[in-house]
Amino acid sequence: MAGRCSGDRRTSQSRSRVDSFRRGDKIQVFSAGRQLDGNGTFIRAEGGFLVWEDNSGNRNTTSLESISVRRLRKRSC
């Protein structure tokens, strides 16, 4: 049971890292300090994973536990 709570907490903390992003935001995704697949578009965060589309139109699912995400431009609204 203790492990289960710990896992829930990690997922919650990971989720809070992307709560300010909205579908369609232009993003850069980094893992171990290296940029993955160039720039892309935020789709959603779900179950501890980032779902995003790269500039080639490929949909990617990346664990939030091992990445950093940066928004490329501010939203106008």
Steps between C-alpha positions, in 0.01 A plus 500: 500500500783743581647447150164574346472834679854590400418425135187713517702786645761480221229503236333797667828694515574413136156610397542835675801570275273515194177639646572844353525362145201493266432288194669661202783670692831481313755320718852363518550167678831414667627178656834493683562853372463399134216622282273225366373517139525877471200713579149367532144562610355422843196272488444392863651351815341175613596224741852634558571544129526795264317449171637730230545524126839571343548718192493192277143429614596201717307460824733431795434377853784584739526433875478819705744351752802549277436812291487878502253693287534860389230711335636680193263793491248659729129455443317810389198432721 
